[in-house]
Amino acid sequence: MEKYKFPQDFRWGTATSSYQIEGAYNQDGKGLSIWDTFTHSEGNIYNNDTGDQACDHYNRYKEDVKLMEKMGINSYRFSISWPRVLPNGRGEVNKKGLKFYKNLVDELLKVNIEPVVTFYHWDLPQKLQDEGGWGNRDIVKYFVNYAELIFDELGDKVKTWITINEPFVVAFHGNSRGDHAPGIKNHKVALQVAHNLLVSHGEVVKKFRNKNLDGDIGISLNLTPTYSFTDKKEDVQAAKLLDEYINGWFLDPIFKGKYPDKLSNIYLKKYGKINKKKNDLELINQDIDFLGINYYSRALVKYNPELKFYGIETVKRKENDYTEMDWEIYPDGLYDLLININHNYTDIPIFITENGAAFDDKIINKKINDSKRIKYLYSHFKSAYKALQNGVPLKRYYVWSLMDNFEWAYGYSKRFGLIYIDYKTKKRFLKDSAYWYKKVIKNNSI
């Protein structure tokens, strides 16, 4: 295989999220999150799985950090569980919950792994959801107060911060489609949620600047490049509209200070105005230090007048390879996406904050041969390298995920990890991909 050498200061890491790995859902004074509530209602999750125990990372974090050290990882992106540190979302602080994150950060720094903190990866305190959750404008001040607490407690040791992970999923899967917590199916509510998430992001960036903290702050967006199935005008337009829905609805306010025109007009006619304040877009549009991109696949689009969602139909090329999530393996999409962002939105540093794949991994004689994952990662790293060669300021790459975990609506049925988890015993086993990734990091090349 040809060698692709990455820049000397390039960082390689892995990512996780609190609800997916920590478990200990009611241990040491943690409050309930919307995902605790959602998973405890029968029929919401495959096999009625819950994150009650997950990978028990809360009690095994030292072992997990040792495994990261063994893999040679130099940066670890994790999220803080808001209800673990503030059981009611505001007010009284849970000292034991806070201590867990302080210990985790210390443990990482001991072995020279950089901690990267995400404030919100979907586990909203249930107490705040009871008051309208992200649909209630008051959430902005609660989120800023929570972030400030974490800045004050960890700001001397953590230098890289991510405000919100995938606001698209929070808004539209959680509040329009209802297949994620809190399970609401109301598109107007989802639009308000999307706006309040972006305002909250803006306010936390502002708070970070006002505190003069040493480090960088950004946001992680799940971005999906859209391609039209044919050159027909209606297919091209359908692909453009889907691009506005998934990508532009968040990229445009953050980098251009406005929502996309076409979709804004459609939404205005259909749902009326959402509640926003005069300087909201200015707040959302302020400078960030990096953009985090979560990339998994592309969308191939054709126009179908019979479909309710503006005639947008996503189609599949049967001859291509797919992951266990039924997502097309399309590494060229990562290159196209990076070039597009760099040319049309921003020239700030870009981090791939998530990229990875679920496959049907089997443990045979204590070994996990996940050659499909290695092939997947190799092809995506190669696309990232090509983007770097073409001037994209890509600085980091976080593989999703460090370990197999609770995959939201899919429960434990999909394995994304570099580490295999035996969910019965909670034993950890490094997959072949973990050993392969270790070599990539050591050589800083593929």
N, C-alpha and C positions, 0 to 999 in steps of 0.2 A: 504493500500500500504506500502511496505517495505521502510524504510528510508535509503537514501544514503547521508551521510554527506560529504560535500566537504571540502578541506583544508581551514584553517582559513584565509589565505591570498588570497583566490580565488576571482576573480572579475567577477561580472555579469553586462552586459550592453546591449545596443541596438545600431544598426547602421543605418545610412542613407547615401545618397549621394546628393550633391548640386543640380544637374539638376533635380533629381527626386522629390525634395520637395520644393525648394526655390521659384520657380516662379520668378516674378519681372525680366523677361528676358531682359528688356531694361530700367530698373529703375536705377536712380542714377549713370549713366555713365558706366554701364556694357557693355562690348563688346559682339559681337555675338560669340557663340560657334558652333562647328560642329553639335551639337545636335539641336541648334536653326535652322540652315540651313536645316538639314536633315528632321526635323519634319515639316518644312514649305513647303516642297516639297510634293505635293499630292501623296498618294498611298504608302508612306513608312511605315506608322504607322496605326495600327488598328483604324478604325473610324476616321482617320486623326487627332487624338489627338495630342496635343503638350504639352510641359512643360512650356508654357508661364506663366501660373498661378500656375500650380501644386497644392501644398498645401498652397501656400502663406506663407511659413515658414519665408521668408525674412522679412515680416512685422508682423509675429505672433510668432517670436522665444521666446519671454518672456513667452507667454502662453504655448508653447511647453516644455520649461524648467520646468515650474510649474507642468506640467503633468508628466514629468520624475521624478521630486521630489516626487510627489504623488505615483508613482509606485515603489519608493525606489531604483531606478537604481543608481549604483555607478560609472559607466563609460559610456561615450557616444562617439561613433566613428562617425565622420562626415567628409565630404570632403570639400575642398575649391575649389570654382569655379575660375580657372585660369583667364578667361576673366573678372571676376568681379573685380579682383585686378589689372590685367594688360590687359586692353581692347584690345591691339594689340599683346598680348603675350610677349611683351618686351617693354622696354622704359618707357613711362610715367605711373606712378602709379595712380590708381583711389583711392583716399583717402577715399571716402565714402564706397567703397566696402570693403576696409581693415578695416574700422571702424566697419562694420557689424560683422566681425569675432572676432574682439577684444571685442566687446560688448557681443557676444555670449559666448566667453570663460569666461569673467567676470561673466556673469549671471550663468554659470555652476558652477564656483568655489564658488560663493556665497552660493550655496546649496550643496556643497561638492560632486559634480559630476565631475569626472576626464575627461577633454577633451582629445580626441585622434584624431589627425589630419591625414587625408589622403590627400596627395598632388594632386594625379591624379585619379579621378574616372570618366574618359571618356569625360569630356567636354573641349576638346582642343579649344583654341581660333581659330576662323575661319581664321583670318589673317595668322596664322602659317600654317594652312592646305593649304592655297593658295600657299604656298611656298614648298609644298610636305609633310607637317605634320610630322608624326613620321617616314616617309620614308626618310626624309632629315636629314643627320647626324648633321646639324647645330642645330637641335632640342635639342641635348644634352646640349649645353651651355645655350640655352634659359631656359630649364627646371631647370638647376642648379641655374641660376640667380633668377628665380622665387622662388625656394625653399629657397635660401639664404635670400631673402626679407622676407619670412614668418618666417624663423628662427630668423631673427633680430627683427621682430615685435612681435612675440609670444613666442619666445624661453625661456623667463623668467617664463612663466606660463604653457606652454604645455610641458609635459615630455615624451609623447609617440607619435611616428611619423611612418606613413606608407608611403612609397614612391609612390607605384603604386598599384592600385586595378585591379586584374585579367588581367595581360598582355595578356593571351591567348585570351580573348574575344576582347580586343582592336585590337590585330593583326589579328586574323582569322575571327571573326564576322564582324569587321569593314572594313577589307582590302582584305579578300579572299572570304567570303560568301556574303558580302555586305548587310547583313540584319540589320547592325548597322551603325551609322555614322562613317566615311564619305561615306559609301556605295560603296566602291571600290571592284571590283571582280578580284583580281590578286594575285595568291598565292606567286609569287616571291616578290612582294611588301610587302605582309604580313610577309614573312620571314625576310625581311630587317627591317620592323617595330618592329617585336619581338626582334630582336637583339638590335636595337636602344633603345627600352624601357629598356632592361636589362642593357645596358651601362649607360643609364640615371639614373637608380636606383643605380648602383655602384658609379657613380660620386656624387650623392646626399649623399650617406652614407659616402663617403670620406670627403665631405664638412662638414657634421655633426661632424665627428671626428676632423677635423682640427679646428673647432670652439670651441672645448672642451665644448660642451653644456651638461648640466646635463639631463640625460634621456636615452631613448632607441629608436632604429630605426630598422624597418624591412620592409617586403613587404607582400602583401596579394595575394595568388594564389588560383584560383578556381581549386580544385583537385577532380577528379572523379575516384574512384577505378574501375578497369576493371576486369571482370570475364569472363572466356570462357563458352559458352553455354553447351558444352560437353567436354569430355576429348580428343576428336580427336585432332591430332597434328595441323591440319590447323586452328582449332578454337582457340587453345591455342596460336598459333603464331599471329593470327589476334588480339587477346586480348592484347598481349604484344606490338604489333605495335601501337594500339590505346593508350595504356598506355604511350608510348614514345611521341606520338603526343600531348596528353592533359597534361600529368603530367611531364614526363621526359624532355620535351623541355625547361622547365623553372627550374625545380628542379636540373637537372644535371649541368647546367652552374653555378647556384648559390652555390651549395654545392660540386660539383666535378670539377668545372672549365673546363667542356667540354660539347658539345652537345651529345645526344645519338647516338651511332655508326650506328645502322641499318638505322634509319630514315635519319641521316646525309648523308649517302651514296645514299639513294634513292633520296633525294632532290638535291644532287650535280649532279647526272646524269640527272635529269629532268630539273632543273632550273639554273644549273651553280653556281658559287660562289656568295655569298653576300659580300657587302663591310664591311670589318672589319679591325681594326687596331691591331698591334702586341700584345699589352698588354690588349686588351679588355676583354678576358676571365679571366685574373688575377683580373681585376677591378670588374667584375661581381661576382667573387668567394670570395671577401673579407668577413670578419666576419660581421654578423648581430646579433642583440640582441635577436630577436625572429622571428618566422615564423608565419604569419597569414594564416589560412586556411579557405576558404569558401567552405562549403560542403552542397550539396543538395540531391544528389542521386548517384547511381552507373551506370555503363554501362555493360550490358550483351551482349557478342559478339560472333558472329559466322562468319565463312568464307563463302563468296558468290562470286564466280569467276566473276559473271556478273557485280559486282559493280565497278565503276570507282576508288573509293578511296581505292586502294590496297586490294579489296575484303572484307573490313570491313563492317559488317552489325550489327547494334545494334538491339536486339530483346527484346520482353517484355514477362513477365510471366503474363498472363491475370488474374490469380487468386489473384494476389497481389493488394494492394491499391495504388492509384495514387492521386497526388494533382491536382489542377485546371490547372497547367502547364503541366499536363500529365507526371510528373516525378514520378517514382516509390518511394514509401516510404520504405526506406531500412536503418534503423538505424545501422545495423551490419556493413554496409559499412564505417561508421564513425570510429568505433573501428578498423576495418582492416586497414584503411588508417592511423590512428594515430600510430598504432604499426609498420606499414611498414616504415613510415617517420622516426620514432625514431630508428628503427633497421638499416635501409639502407641509411639514409641521414644525420641525425643530432641529437644531444642530447640537443640542445638549447631549451629554453622555446617555447611552442607552444600556440598560441591564436586561438580559433575558432572566426574568425572575421566576419563571416556570417553563419547563419543557420536558416532556417525558411521555411514556406510553404504558398502557396496561396490556399485559399478555398473560396467558394461562400458565403461569409458572408452577412447576412441580418440583418437589424436593425428592431427589433420588440419591440414596446413600449419603445423606447430609450435604449434597451438592445441588445447586440450582443452575442448570445450563440455560441461560436466557439470551441465547445468541440473537434472537429477534430484537431484543432491546438494544443490544450493542450495535447492531446494524442501524437501528432507528437513530440512536444518539450520534453515531459516526456521521450519518448523512446530514443530520441537522447541524452538527458542529462544522461540517464542511461548508454548508450554506452560510453559517455565521462568519466563517473565515473569508468567504468570497465577498460578503458585505463589507467586512473590515478592509479588504483590499481595495474596495471601491469607495472608500472614504467615510463609511458609517462609523461614528465614534462609539463602538460597542466595547464595554469595559469589563463586563462580568457575565457569567453564565451559571444559573442555578438549575440543577436537574431536579425535576419533580418525579419521585420524592425520595427522601432519605430512606424511608421504610414503607412497606405495605401498611395500609391504614383504612380507616372508615371512609369509604368513597361516597359520602352524602346519600343521595336517594338509592344508590346501588349497594349500600351496606358494605359487607366485607367480600363481595363477589368479584371485585376488580383489584388486581395487584399492580401498583405503579412503582413499588419500591426498588431501590438498589439493595436493600436488606429485606430478606424474607422473614415474615413473622408467622410463627406457629401460634394461632390465636388461642388454642387450648392451653398451651403451657407458657405462652409469651416468650418462648425462646427465639433468639435472633440468629440468623444465618446470612453471611454475606453471599450474594449471588455472584455469578461470573462477571456480571456487568460492573459490580463494585470493584472487583480486582482490575478490570479493564480501565475503569474510570481513574483508578489510582495511578495507573501508568500515564494516562493522558495528563493528569495534574502534575505528576513528577517531571514529565518531559515538556510540559506546556505545549504539546503538539499532538496531532493525530496522524 
